[in-house]
Amino acid sequence: MSEEINKNNYSADSIQALEGMEHVRMRPSMYIGDVGVRGLHHLVYEVVDNSIDEAMGGHCDTISVAIN
């Protein structure tokens, strides 16, 4: 079915519910901003920044990040 016809027949039946992280896998740029090297750096910064916040809040005393 062409995209033009799809737009004209849009209804509640057209909505697809995605489970788990499927929505992120389908459109990662919506959540990360970039799917290249800059996006990877952004993800690493977020993990480290959030870990530091948790440590400063007294929830841990060690931060370990493994990139496979």
Sequence and secondary structure as in RCSB ss.txt:
>XXXX:A:sequence
MSEEINKNNYSADSIQALEGMEHVRMRPSMYIGDVGVRGLHHLVYEVVDNSIDEAMGGHCDTISVAIN
>XXXX:A:secstr
  HHHHHHT  GGG     TTHHHHH HHHHHS SSHHHHHHHHHHHHHHHHHHHHTTS S       
